[in-house]
Amino acid sequence: MVHTLIFADLFGGLGINTWNFLSQLISFAIIFLILWRWGFPAMLRMLERRQAVIREGVESAEQAKRDLAEATARAEQVIAEARRQGQEVIAQATRAAEREADRIQAEAEARASQFEQQQIERIRQEAARARAEISRMVVTLSINAASKVISKSVDSNDNRRLVEEFVSASQIKDE
């Protein structure tokens, strides 16, 4: 009891009721033991689960970051390949256009040459017709002139034959 009195005097001087203090201390110890036995392990399990969830979230975020970097690299490769293919298609189209332009130009030149040959042939035909017409006119004029000169001493069939021989001889010299 001496000890109790010492505590009572000590606590009493501080304004603390010793019996109340001891009962609260015993209640605290009992609650602490109950919490230690069942409460703290439950809280620790909950904290460990929470920590695991957070760890998984961080790992998932890091994996997502790696996946994003890989996807970005793949996208850049795809874009580079698409650009290369686009340039290739443009080059092919340019070559095809040049070939088509060459073909069109060759076709136009061939048509122009054909047209030129047709025009030359037409001119030759017109020149031949003109020569024939001139020959007929010369024959007619020659017959008229010869008939005035000879004045009916030779018949008209003989005149025509003579003039045609003259014109034929003239054409042979011209050619």
MDAnalysis code that builds the backbone (N, CA, C; Angstrom):
import MDAnalysis as mda
import numpy as np

u = mda.Universe.empty(525, n_residues=175, atom_resindex=np.repeat(np.arange(175), 3), trajectory=True)
u.add_TopologyAttr("name", ["N", "CA", "C"] * 175)
u.add_TopologyAttr("resid", np.arange(1, 176))
u.add_TopologyAttr("resname", ["MET", "VAL", "HIS", "THR", "LEU", "ILE", "PHE", "ALA", "ASP", "LEU", "PHE", "GLY", "GLY", "LEU", "GLY", "ILE", "ASN", "THR", "TRP", "ASN", "PHE", "LEU", "SER", "GLN", "LEU", "ILE", "SER", "PHE", "ALA", "ILE", "ILE", "PHE", "LEU", "ILE", "LEU", "TRP", "ARG", "TRP", "GLY", "PHE", "PRO", "ALA", "MET", "LEU", "ARG", "MET", "LEU", "GLU", "ARG", "ARG", "GLN", "ALA", "VAL", "ILE", "ARG", "GLU", "GLY", "VAL", "GLU", "SER", "ALA", "GLU", "GLN", "ALA", "LYS", "ARG", "ASP", "LEU", "ALA", "GLU", "ALA", "THR", "ALA", "ARG", "ALA", "GLU", "GLN", "VAL", "ILE", "ALA", "GLU", "ALA", "ARG", "ARG", "GLN", "GLY", "GLN", "GLU", "VAL", "ILE", "ALA", "GLN", "ALA", "THR", "ARG", "ALA", "ALA", "GLU", "ARG", "GLU", "ALA", "ASP", "ARG", "ILE", "GLN", "ALA", "GLU", "ALA", "GLU", "ALA", "ARG", "ALA", "SER", "GLN", "PHE", "GLU", "GLN", "GLN", "GLN", "ILE", "GLU", "ARG", "ILE", "ARG", "GLN", "GLU", "ALA", "ALA", "ARG", "ALA", "ARG", "ALA", "GLU", "ILE", "SER", "ARG", "MET", "VAL", "VAL", "THR", "LEU", "SER", "ILE", "ASN", "ALA", "ALA", "SER", "LYS", "VAL", "ILE", "SER", "LYS", "SER", "VAL", "ASP", "SER", "ASN", "ASP", "ASN", "ARG", "ARG", "LEU", "VAL", "GLU", "GLU", "PHE", "VAL", "SER", "ALA", "SER", "GLN", "ILE", "LYS", "ASP", "GLU"])
u.atoms.positions = np.array([
    [0.761, -1.159, 0.000],
    [0.000, 0.000, 0.000],
    [0.830, 1.265, 0.000],
    [1.959, 1.076, 0.359],
    [2.860, 2.212, 0.400],
    [3.068, 2.738, -1.011],
    [3.168, 1.785, -1.858],
    [3.375, 2.216, -3.242],
    [2.151, 2.957, -3.754],
    [1.022, 2.480, -3.330],
    [-0.201, 3.100, -3.783],
    [-0.275, 4.512, -3.242],
    [0.175, 4.701, -2.042],
    [0.131, 6.026, -1.466],
    [1.114, 6.953, -2.149],
    [2.232, 6.423, -2.537],
    [3.223, 7.258, -3.217],
    [2.645, 7.734, -4.549],
    [2.011, 6.758, -5.274],
    [1.409, 7.134, -6.566],
    [0.258, 8.109, -6.359],
    [-0.496, 7.848, -5.239],
    [-1.639, 8.704, -4.973],
    [-1.178, 10.106, -4.655],
    [-0.105, 10.248, -3.889],
    [0.405, 11.564, -3.576],
    [0.987, 12.225, -4.819],
    [1.664, 11.406, -5.609],
    [2.287, 11.947, -6.820],
    [1.228, 12.397, -7.815],
    [0.233, 11.513, -8.083],
    [-0.813, 11.860, -9.038],
    [-1.776, 12.899, -8.473],
    [-1.977, 12.794, -7.171],
    [-2.900, 13.736, -6.520],
    [-2.386, 15.155, -6.641],
    [-1.076, 15.314, -6.542],
    [-0.487, 16.641, -6.665],
    [-0.664, 17.190, -8.076],
    [-0.795, 16.314, -9.028],
    [-0.983, 16.745, -10.419],
    [-2.462, 16.879, -10.764],
    [-3.350, 16.484, -9.878],
    [-4.784, 16.592, -10.104],
    [-5.335, 15.380, -10.822],
    [-4.644, 14.207, -10.706],
    [-5.087, 12.997, -11.367],
    [-5.575, 12.050, -10.298],
    [-6.747, 11.433, -10.568],
    [-7.295, 10.439, -9.664],
    [-6.592, 9.136, -9.983],
    [-5.897, 8.536, -9.018],
    [-5.068, 7.364, -9.224],
    [-5.903, 6.173, -9.636],
    [-7.040, 5.923, -8.956],
    [-7.879, 4.758, -9.297],
    [-8.469, 4.902, -10.687],
    [-8.863, 6.039, -11.039],
    [-9.369, 6.250, -12.414],
    [-8.253, 6.024, -13.430],
    [-7.097, 6.513, -13.090],
    [-5.965, 6.376, -14.003],
    [-5.621, 4.914, -14.203],
    [-5.558, 4.139, -13.100],
    [-5.224, 2.725, -13.199],
    [-6.311, 1.967, -13.967],
    [-7.571, 2.276, -13.748],
    [-8.634, 1.587, -14.484],
    [-8.556, 1.936, -15.976],
    [-8.247, 3.142, -16.296],
    [-8.098, 3.528, -17.703],
    [-6.869, 2.869, -18.309],
    [-5.815, 2.712, -17.503],
    [-4.606, 2.073, -17.994],
    [-4.875, 0.607, -18.289],
    [-5.601, -0.067, -17.403],
    [-5.950, -1.483, -17.604],
    [-6.874, -1.609, -18.815],
    [-7.863, -0.720, -18.967],
    [-8.769, -0.739, -20.130],
    [-7.968, -0.531, -21.416],
    [-7.033, 0.384, -21.389],
    [-6.184, 0.633, -22.562],
    [-5.376, -0.601, -22.910],
    [-4.813, -1.280, -21.881],
    [-4.010, -2.478, -22.118],
    [-4.865, -3.565, -22.724],
    [-6.086, -3.749, -22.222],
    [-6.983, -4.782, -22.761],
    [-7.347, -4.452, -24.213],
    [-7.704, -3.218, -24.495],
    [-8.057, -2.807, -25.869],
    [-6.847, -2.947, -26.778],
    [-5.673, -2.574, -26.255],
    [-4.449, -2.697, -27.042],
    [-4.188, -4.148, -27.392],
    [-4.353, -5.075, -26.416],
    [-4.147, -6.506, -26.686],
    [-5.166, -7.029, -27.705],
    [-6.411, -6.595, -27.580],
    [-7.442, -7.016, -28.544],
    [-7.082, -6.499, -29.943],
    [-6.722, -5.246, -30.018],
    [-6.327, -4.669, -31.313],
    [-5.073, -5.365, -31.852],
    [-4.123, -5.659, -30.944],
    [-2.886, -6.323, -31.354],
    [-3.180, -7.704, -31.906],
    [-4.072, -8.366, -31.281],
    [-4.402, -9.738, -31.683],
    [-5.227, -9.754, -32.967],
    [-6.257, -8.911, -33.093],
    [-7.156, -8.996, -34.244],
    [-7.188, -7.717, -35.102],
    [-7.018, -6.591, -34.563],
    [-7.161, -5.326, -35.307],
    [-5.958, -4.987, -36.190],
    [-4.771, -5.024, -35.573],
    [-3.571, -4.657, -36.326],
    [-3.302, -5.618, -37.485],
    [-3.437, -6.946, -37.293],
    [-3.232, -7.821, -38.456],
    [-4.210, -7.510, -39.595],
    [-5.463, -7.212, -39.283],
    [-6.437, -6.860, -40.321],
    [-6.024, -5.576, -41.022],
    [-5.580, -4.603, -40.240],
    [-5.128, -3.346, -40.838],
    [-3.876, -3.555, -41.684],
    [-2.954, -4.394, -41.196],
    [-1.732, -4.665, -41.958],
    [-2.057, -5.378, -43.283],
    [-3.006, -6.349, -43.218],
    [-3.413, -7.023, -44.456],
    [-4.023, -6.021, -45.437],
    [-4.849, -5.131, -44.914],
    [-5.471, -4.124, -45.753],
    [-4.404, -3.201, -46.361],
    [-3.434, -2.808, -45.547],
    [-2.348, -1.954, -46.043],
    [-1.504, -2.688, -47.077],
    [-1.258, -3.992, -46.845],
    [-0.488, -4.769, -47.817],
    [-1.252, -4.893, -49.132],
    [-2.579, -5.126, -49.050],
    [-3.387, -5.199, -50.271],
    [-3.352, -3.863, -51.007],
    [-3.464, -2.820, -50.240],
    [-3.430, -1.478, -50.831],
    [-2.086, -1.232, -51.498],
    [-1.022, -1.629, -50.821],
    [0.322, -1.468, -51.362],
    [0.473, -2.295, -52.642],
    [-0.083, -3.519, -52.634],
    [-0.023, -4.369, -53.835],
    [-0.785, -3.720, -54.985],
    [-1.956, -3.147, -54.696],
    [-2.740, -2.477, -55.735],
    [-1.966, -1.286, -56.290],
    [-1.359, -0.539, -55.409],
    [-0.573, 0.625, -55.844],
    [0.622, 0.169, -56.674],
    [1.300, -0.910, -56.210],
    [2.442, -1.449, -56.948],
    [2.003, -1.892, -58.349],
    [0.855, -2.589, -58.419],
    [0.333, -3.035, -59.711],
    [0.005, -1.842, -60.611],
    [-0.551, -0.810, -60.000],
    [-0.870, 0.408, -60.768],
    [0.380, 1.044, -61.334],
    [1.432, 1.115, -60.514],
    [2.694, 1.697, -60.972],
    [3.294, 0.838, -62.071],
    [3.275, -0.501, -61.871],
    [3.808, -1.401, -62.899],
    [2.997, -1.299, -64.187],
    [1.674, -1.209, -64.040],
    [0.820, -1.059, -65.221],
    [1.129, 0.243, -65.942],
    [1.337, 1.299, -65.176],
    [1.665, 2.589, -65.787],
    [3.005, 2.514, -66.514],
    [3.984, 1.846, -65.908],
    [5.285, 1.696, -66.566],
    [5.158, 0.840, -67.827],
    [4.352, -0.228, -67.747],
    [4.133, -1.076, -68.918],
    [3.419, -0.278, -70.013],
    [2.437, 0.513, -69.620],
    [1.723, 1.339, -70.585],
    [2.677, 2.340, -71.238],
    [3.593, 2.861, -70.445],
    [4.580, 3.805, -70.976],
    [5.477, 3.107, -71.995],
    [5.924, 1.883, -71.666],
    [6.750, 1.108, -72.609],
    [5.954, 0.773, -73.867],
    [4.693, 0.364, -73.673],
    [3.842, 0.034, -74.821],
    [3.625, 1.254, -75.706],
    [3.426, 2.400, -75.070],
    [3.244, 3.634, -75.831],
    [4.495, 3.962, -76.639],
    [5.667, 3.786, -76.006],
    [6.919, 4.056, -76.720],
    [7.065, 3.102, -77.908],
    [6.732, 1.821, -77.702],
    [6.812, 0.853, -78.797],
    [5.807, 1.189, -79.896],
    [4.589, 1.559, -79.491],
    [3.564, 1.913, -80.485],
    [3.980, 3.153, -81.266],
    [4.574, 4.106, -80.578],
    [5.050, 5.312, -81.251],
    [6.140, 4.961, -82.251],
    [7.064, 4.099, -81.848],
    [8.132, 3.682, -82.768],
    [7.548, 2.947, -83.974],
    [6.584, 2.051, -83.733],
    [5.943, 1.334, -84.849],
    [5.201, 2.307, -85.753],
    [4.508, 3.272, -85.152],
    [3.768, 4.260, -85.953],
    [4.730, 5.069, -86.815],
    [5.880, 5.435, -86.247],
    [6.872, 6.180, -87.021],
    [7.413, 5.328, -88.169],
    [7.605, 4.033, -87.913],
    [8.052, 3.138, -88.983],
    [6.996, 3.031, -90.077],
    [5.742, 2.913, -89.661],
    [4.649, 2.820, -90.639],
    [4.570, 4.105, -91.454],
    [4.703, 5.232, -90.796],
    [4.655, 6.522, -91.499],
    [5.823, 6.628, -92.473],
    [7.018, 6.226, -92.025],
    [8.189, 6.273, -92.908],
    [7.985, 5.360, -94.110],
    [7.448, 4.174, -93.871],
    [7.183, 3.234, -94.972],
    [6.126, 3.805, -95.922],
    [5.098, 4.427, -95.354],
    [4.056, 5.027, -96.194],
    [4.628, 6.165, -97.035],
    [5.506, 6.956, -96.452],
    [6.151, 8.033, -97.219],
    [6.992, 7.458, -98.345],
    [7.746, 6.395, -98.030],
    [8.592, 5.771, -99.053],
    [7.728, 5.224, -100.185],
    [6.632, 4.551, -99.811],
    [5.741, 4.004, -100.830],
    [5.082, 5.119, -101.632],
    [4.725, 6.196, -100.954],
    [4.139, 7.348, -101.653],
    [5.102, 7.930, -102.668],
    [6.369, 8.075, -102.266],
    [7.380, 8.585, -103.196],
    [7.549, 7.631, -104.378],
    [7.504, 6.339, -104.088],
    [7.637, 5.329, -105.138],
    [6.467, 5.416, -106.114],
    [5.260, 5.573, -105.574],
    [4.076, 5.688, -106.429],
    [4.166, 6.954, -107.279],
    [4.607, 8.042, -106.679],
    [4.758, 9.297, -107.425],
    [5.776, 9.119, -108.544],
    [6.890, 8.455, -108.238],
    [7.918, 8.230, -109.259],
    [7.363, 7.359, -110.389],
    [6.621, 6.317, -110.046],
    [6.029, 5.450, -111.067],
    [5.032, 6.231, -111.918],
    [4.221, 7.039, -111.264],
    [3.235, 7.839, -111.996],
    [3.933, 8.823, -112.926],
    [5.026, 9.408, -112.456],
    [5.780, 10.347, -113.287],
    [6.341, 9.632, -114.504],
    [6.926, 8.435, -114.279],
    [7.466, 7.679, -115.419],
    [6.356, 7.296, -116.387],
    [5.207, 6.880, -115.852],
    [4.083, 6.507, -116.717],
    [3.597, 7.717, -117.511],
    [3.537, 8.866, -116.852],
    [3.109, 10.090, -117.547],
    [4.101, 10.461, -118.645],
    [5.392, 10.322, -118.372],
    [6.403, 10.617, -119.391],
    [6.279, 9.661, -120.577],
    [6.058, 8.357, -120.268],
    [5.874, 7.392, -121.356],
    [4.643, 7.737, -122.184],
    [3.557, 8.108, -121.508],
    [2.323, 8.463, -122.214],
    [2.530, 9.719, -123.050],
    [3.251, 10.691, -122.500],
    [3.542, 11.919, -123.259],
    [4.375, 11.585, -124.495],
    [5.373, 10.714, -124.330],
    [6.192, 10.303, -125.482],
    [5.335, 9.592, -126.519],
    [4.430, 8.715, -126.060],
    [3.562, 7.983, -126.986],
    [2.647, 8.948, -127.740],
    [2.068, 9.907, -127.013],
    [1.178, 10.883, -127.641],
    [1.944, 11.732, -128.643],
    [3.167, 12.127, -128.274],
    [3.972, 12.941, -129.172],
    [4.331, 12.143, -130.423],
    [4.716, 10.876, -130.254],
    [5.046, 10.036, -131.406],
    [3.819, 9.851, -132.294],
    [2.670, 9.647, -131.663],
    [1.429, 9.481, -132.431],
    [1.101, 10.758, -133.205],
    [1.275, 11.909, -132.549],
    [1.012, 13.188, -133.211],
    [1.974, 13.399, -134.380],
    [3.246, 13.042, -134.163],
    [4.226, 13.183, -135.245],
    [3.878, 12.260, -136.406],
    [3.423, 11.035, -136.076],
    [3.040, 10.091, -137.130],
    [1.837, 10.618, -137.892],
    [0.863, 11.151, -137.182],
    [-0.307, 11.717, -137.858],
    [0.077, 12.909, -138.718],
    [0.953, 13.752, -138.182],
    [1.396, 14.917, -138.951],
    [2.131, 14.473, -140.214],
    [2.974, 13.457, -140.065],
    [3.697, 12.940, -141.232],
    [2.725, 12.345, -142.237],
    [1.751, 11.599, -141.748],
    [0.743, 10.999, -142.630],
    [-0.052, 12.105, -143.336],
    [-0.444, 13.125, -142.585],
    [-1.178, 14.239, -143.173],
    [-0.322, 14.930, -144.236],
    [0.949, 15.111, -143.915],
    [1.868, 15.749, -144.862],
    [1.971, 14.925, -146.146],
    [2.093, 13.588, -146.001],
    [2.173, 12.718, -147.179],
    [0.876, 12.796, -147.994],
    [-0.262, 12.837, -147.305],
    [-1.539, 12.940, -147.999],
    [-1.627, 14.254, -148.774],
    [-1.155, 15.319, -148.138],
    [-1.191, 16.621, -148.814],
    [-0.257, 16.640, -150.025],
    [0.918, 16.012, -149.862],
    [1.855, 15.950, -150.999],
    [1.227, 15.152, -152.140],
    [0.594, 14.043, -151.792],
    [-0.063, 13.219, -152.815],
    [-1.191, 13.991, -153.481],
    [-1.962, 14.722, -152.680],
    [-3.055, 15.535, -153.233],
    [-2.498, 16.596, -154.178],
    [-1.392, 17.220, -153.755],
    [-0.773, 18.244, -154.612],
    [-0.293, 17.615, -155.910],
    [0.302, 16.419, -155.831],
    [0.750, 15.738, -157.051],
    [-0.421, 15.434, -157.972],
    [-1.521, 14.956, -157.367],
    [-2.703, 14.657, -158.176],
    [-3.244, 15.919, -158.831],
    [-3.302, 17.002, -158.059],
    [-3.782, 18.272, -158.616],
    [-2.844, 18.760, -159.720],
    [-1.536, 18.578, -159.484],
    [-0.570, 18.992, -160.522],
    [-0.748, 18.151, -161.782],
    [-0.979, 16.836, -161.595],
    [-1.189, 15.959, -162.765],
    [-2.465, 16.361, -163.491],
    [-3.529, 16.653, -162.738],
    [-4.773, 17.099, -163.386],
    [-4.557, 18.409, -164.116],
    [-3.830, 19.302, -163.440],
    [-3.571, 20.602, -164.077],
    [-2.757, 20.410, -165.349],
    [-1.750, 19.517, -165.305],
    [-0.949, 19.248, -166.518],
    [-1.818, 18.661, -167.619],
    [-2.690, 17.710, -167.210],
    [-3.567, 17.103, -168.226],
    [-4.484, 18.150, -168.830],
    [-5.035, 19.015, -167.963],
    [-5.911, 20.075, -168.452],
    [-5.152, 21.023, -169.365],
    [-3.957, 21.362, -168.955],
    [-3.132, 22.260, -169.787],
    [-2.812, 21.577, -171.119],
    [-2.509, 20.273, -171.035],
    [-2.208, 19.541, -172.272],
    [-3.411, 19.575, -173.195],
    [-4.613, 19.348, -172.628],
    [-5.810, 19.407, -173.466],
    [-6.003, 20.784, -174.052],
    [-5.752, 21.784, -173.231],
    [-5.905, 23.154, -173.732],
    [-4.882, 23.450, -174.821],
    [-3.638, 22.971, -174.586],
    [-2.593, 23.192, -175.597],
    [-2.970, 22.492, -176.900],
    [-3.499, 21.257, -176.743],
    [-3.898, 20.510, -177.942],
    [-4.996, 21.268, -178.671],
    [-5.978, 21.734, -177.880],
    [-7.077, 22.448, -178.518],
    [-6.581, 23.715, -179.185],
    [-5.730, 24.467, -178.476],
    [-5.186, 25.701, -179.061],
    [-4.309, 25.404, -180.264],
    [-3.536, 24.333, -180.161],
    [-2.656, 23.975, -181.291],
    [-3.483, 23.593, -182.503],
    [-4.555, 22.844, -182.239],
    [-5.414, 22.439, -183.359],
    [-6.048, 23.671, -184.005],
    [-6.512, 24.568, -183.145],
    [-7.116, 25.780, -183.685],
    [-6.089, 26.587, -184.475],
    [-4.892, 26.697, -183.948],
    [-3.857, 27.466, -184.646],
    [-3.450, 26.774, -185.945],
    [-3.283, 25.447, -185.843],
    [-2.857, 24.708, -187.043],
    [-3.948, 24.754, -188.101],
    [-5.196, 24.690, -187.660],
    [-6.251, 24.722, -188.653],
    [-6.317, 26.077, -189.332],
    [-5.995, 27.126, -188.646],
    [-5.974, 28.425, -189.301],
    [-4.816, 28.503, -190.277],
    [-3.696, 27.866, -189.893],
    [-2.513, 27.939, -190.764],
    [-2.721, 27.043, -191.989],
    [-3.141, 25.862, -191.769],
    [-3.258, 24.906, -192.867],
    [-4.554, 25.159, -193.633],
    [-5.532, 25.586, -192.976],
    [-6.843, 25.907, -193.499],
    [-7.464, 24.769, -194.296],
    [-7.710, 23.858, -193.786],
    [-8.471, 22.747, -194.251],
    [-7.688, 21.855, -195.195],
    [-6.411, 21.914, -195.250],
    [-5.675, 21.014, -196.108],
    [-5.524, 19.653, -195.481],
    [-5.604, 19.593, -194.202],
    [-5.514, 18.324, -193.470],
    [-6.803, 18.211, -192.663],
    [-7.314, 17.026, -192.505],
    [-8.558, 16.899, -191.753],
    [-8.298, 17.024, -190.248],
    [-9.365, 17.125, -189.491],
    [-9.218, 17.395, -188.060],
    [-8.656, 16.200, -187.306],
    [-8.870, 14.971, -187.727],
    [-8.274, 13.807, -187.061],
    [-6.768, 13.827, -187.207],
    [-6.275, 14.172, -188.358],
    [-4.831, 14.268, -188.572],
    [-4.246, 15.386, -187.720],
    [-4.966, 16.496, -187.626],
    [-4.498, 17.617, -186.794],
    [-4.386, 17.187, -185.323],
    [-5.405, 16.527, -184.880],
    [-5.416, 16.114, -183.478],
    [-4.247, 15.179, -183.223],
    [-4.001, 14.216, -184.064],
    [-2.920, 13.259, -183.903],
    [-1.581, 13.974, -183.901],
    [-1.369, 14.902, -184.764],
    [-0.105, 15.641, -184.844],
    [0.124, 16.448, -183.557],
    [-0.905, 17.100, -183.088],
    [-0.771, 17.923, -181.880],
    [-0.507, 17.032, -180.681],
    [-1.196, 15.884, -180.584],
    [-0.977, 14.996, -179.452],
    [0.449, 14.465, -179.456],
    [0.986, 14.172, -180.578],
    [2.391, 13.724, -180.669],
    [3.314, 14.836, -180.211],
    [3.001, 16.067, -180.592],
    [3.806, 17.203, -180.196],
    [3.762, 17.394, -178.678],
    [2.546, 17.281, -178.103],
    [2.376, 17.475, -176.659],
    [3.075, 16.347, -175.912],
    [2.946, 15.106, -176.393],
    [3.608, 13.976, -175.737],
    [5.103, 14.174, -175.744],
    [5.638, 14.627, -176.827],
    [7.077, 14.868, -176.915],
    [7.466, 15.983, -175.954],
    [6.618, 16.984, -175.782],
    [6.908, 18.076, -174.861],
    [6.881, 17.595, -173.402],
    [5.947, 16.698, -173.097],
    [5.849, 16.196, -171.730],
    [7.045, 15.310, -171.397],
    [7.517, 14.532, -172.316],
    [8.665, 13.667, -172.070],
    [9.880, 14.525, -171.758],
    [10.041, 15.643, -172.436],
    [11.166, 16.535, -172.183],
    [11.034, 17.200, -170.801],
    [9.792, 17.548, -170.370],
    [9.569, 18.194, -169.086],
    [9.854, 17.283, -167.910],
    [9.553, 16.015, -168.079],
    [9.710, 15.097, -166.963],
    [11.158, 14.778, -166.839],
])
